[in-house]
Amino acid sequence: MLEVDLNVTDLQVGESVAQRCAEFGKVTSVKVHRTPSAFALVEMTTREQTNELAASYGGSTFGTCALIHLQQKSA
């Protein structure tokens, strides 16, 4: 699970997620979904990067995409 500020726009959440995920490699795209629960679908350039990302945040992988659950960042 990745902690981010969910009180901002989807675009800002996506940018924040992309910045955090960039430590694992090149982020190709980020799609933010808020319902039924907040998550981001993050596409990386390689499966290895995707696997590292998913393992780090307890997410799932689909090819070069990782599904990462999002949680409101504590103050």
Secondary structure, 3 states (H helix, E strand, C coil): CEEECCCCCHHHHHHHHHHHHHHHCCEEEEEEECCCCCEEEEEECCHHHHHHHHHHHCCEEECCEEEEEEEECCC
